[in-house]
Amino acid sequence: MFDHSGLQRTSAPDRPARPAMLRGWRRKCPSCGSGPLMRSYLQVRHDCAVCGEELHHHRADDGPAYLTILLVGHLMAPLILWAFTALRPDPLLLAAVFSVGAVALSLFLLPRLKGAMVGLQWAKRMHGFGEDHATTPAE
């Protein structure tokens, strides 16, 4: 069955989103919570090594990058303003310190936000996560 947007709708209810997103944040399988979600820094595994859940359905695309930019910008901008007005450091020192901080925070957040987004998609049965693949013929 398809809805008006062309996406396939399933009759199965949504899975709990919060635990799935927290498992994804920890870069673990959203289904079992023990298998690794990522094969490398940002590459999601084809399937879970522990429970066998297929993970290749995800469509995280640019969402984690946008969220990372949003969070880093909203955290760093007030801190830079506070540091500049309260501490009065040399502008070059301020730029160097906050550049390193922004890059480090971005590198920390990006895979975790991608995992959380994959967990949300799994919980909401989006993009093929809700289909029964045992009866689907191989392509």
Secondary structure, DSSP 4 states (H G I P E B T S, - for coil): -B-TTSPBP-SSPPPPHHHHHHHHHTTB-TTTSSSBSBSSSSPBPSB-TTT--B-TT---TTHHHHHHHHHHHHHHHHHHHHIIIII---HHHHHHHHHHHHHHHHHHHHHHHHHHHHHHHHHTT-TTTTS-TTSSPP-
